[in-house]
Amino acid sequence: MADLDRICDTLLSQRSLILASNRGPVEHYVAPDGRAEARRGSGGIVTALNSLAQTAQFTWIASAMGEGDRLIAGSSQGSSYRSPLPGHKIDLRYVVTPRRVYHKYYNVLCNPLLWFLQHYMWNPPYNPNVDASVHDAWQGGYVPVNQAFARAVVDQAQSNEMPPVVIGHDYHLYLLPEMVRQEIPDALIQHFIHIPWPTPRYWQMIPSYITRQICSSLVCADIVGFQTTQDRQSFLDTVEEFVPGAKVDRNQHSIQREDLTTYVKLYPLSINVGEVQRISNSPRALEHEEKLMSVRGGNTTIVRIDRAEPNKNVVRGFRAFELLLSRHPELKGKINFLAFLVPSRTHIRQYQRYMEEINQLVAKINETFGTEDWQPITTFMENNYTQAIAGMKLYDVLLVNTLMEGMNLVAKEGPVVNTRDGVLVLSETSGAFEQLAEGALPVSPTDVEGTMEALYQAINMDPEERKRRASLLAESVNREDINDWICRQLKDISSLPQLHPQENVID
């Protein structure tokens, strides 16, 4: 934390920091008496930036997600106000857009189009179908919401003499860098993208004017951040394909367009190690751990923790376990699979069907292989983070066989709380693989046979090798924790050439 304090003091001594994301750090709900009550917001961005919110004074701009947020936004009359949460040093500002506009932005464009595109989640012969509603959602939803965010940033920046530092987050706000640059040319702008960035050929599946506008905006930022080397490479390729006049330097990982240089950097997201370990030793976690110990009954234990989403590849993981029990009958009654699954986006039919498929497969495996005294799979279908952390302490094998994702934090949380020198079986397409490959057993996410073999190898691994791998994983996560993630970004902003005109550019 000392490094974070020092960097914040240096960078923010003259310039204000404005952070923008769709979901904010505080959610308000309307109490029975009509007042808006505050609670900590949900989501990965909020969790990742919690330590920064407790260290630095800055303004966090976010969408008014519900009626409570709208009530607060109305009472503050569009200006910022101090966060009411204990420990927060930040000011909050809400962007209020008409509900119909926000629906087009979020439910038509952001999630069904961009999120699915960037996770390679489409079935191209059948979807997507870009019809008039999608074009309308871009013009009548995505563009105006980004404009509203830009207006809020510009308005907030007027209270400070120096141009601000503006950090935008994720696929919801791709147009923000260009809109802010047009109004505040000397702003220091960074945009961090939490999800994968696909190849140019995949971007060609949506209308080119959308891809071109997204890329043209992002190269108005000083720094664009990604999770993995492949994401960075794909972004450089996409800009070269879609942005006329952009000069891509793959040695410096930079883009030159007119008089602006954009540096494309890697910032693999991590976890707050101390916080995760504190939760794992809390009274509630210890209660859950005791109950889970009785469920596993001293058996070898495989654990997975996921949102029940198609890209988490839960079904193939269970099929690999089914194959393991079929090929190795000696494991029957001696192994347990504990699956902590959080229902997700249950209003979307694709997610409903996937949850149904999960439940049907679990029932089939338990019926085929189970006995009166032993059930191979136990599922916990609830959003109970403390219980999941308790489960992480007990795994002999942690299965993370995700398809495509920006970063998997379960793969990083497990090794720092596990007490059994557990083995991590990790998909090569997970964002965490680049950092954790040396200590993990790699699997291809579609390879059910290979995943089964990796599970069997993990179960039978020599104790010394288990310990060696577990130590490698824990050391890597401890070394590159969430504060390191934040500090690296702020250091790179502090090193931008426009702040040091007589020095060399950042690496």
HUUR-V739467 format. One record per run of one state. SS is the DSSP state (H for helix, E for strand, L for the rest). FROM is the first residue (numbers start at 1). TO is the last residue. Records with the same first field share a line. If there is no record, write none. Layout:
SS->FROM-TO + FROM-TO
This chain:
L->1-1 + 12-16 + 21-25 + 31-35 + 41-43 + 49-49 + 54-58 + 64-66 + 76-80 + 83-90 + 96-98 + 119-131 + 158-164 + 170-170 + 174-175 + 184-187 + 193-199 + 204-207 + 219-222 + 227-228 + 243-246 + 250-253 + 258-259 + 267-272 + 281-282 + 297-299 + 308-309 + 313-313 + 328-328 + 332-334 + 343-348 + 370-376 + 382-384 + 394-396 + 401-409 + 418-422 + 428-432 + 437-440 + 444-447 + 460-462 + 480-481 + 495-496 + 500-507
H->2-11 + 44-48 + 50-53 + 67-75 + 99-118 + 132-157 + 171-173 + 176-183 + 200-203 + 208-218 + 229-242 + 273-280 + 283-296 + 310-312 + 314-327 + 329-331 + 349-369 + 385-393 + 410-417 + 433-436 + 448-459 + 463-479 + 482-494 + 497-499
E->17-20 + 26-30 + 36-40 + 59-63 + 81-82 + 91-95 + 165-169 + 188-192 + 223-226 + 247-249 + 254-257 + 260-266 + 300-307 + 335-342 + 377-381 + 397-400 + 423-427 + 441-443
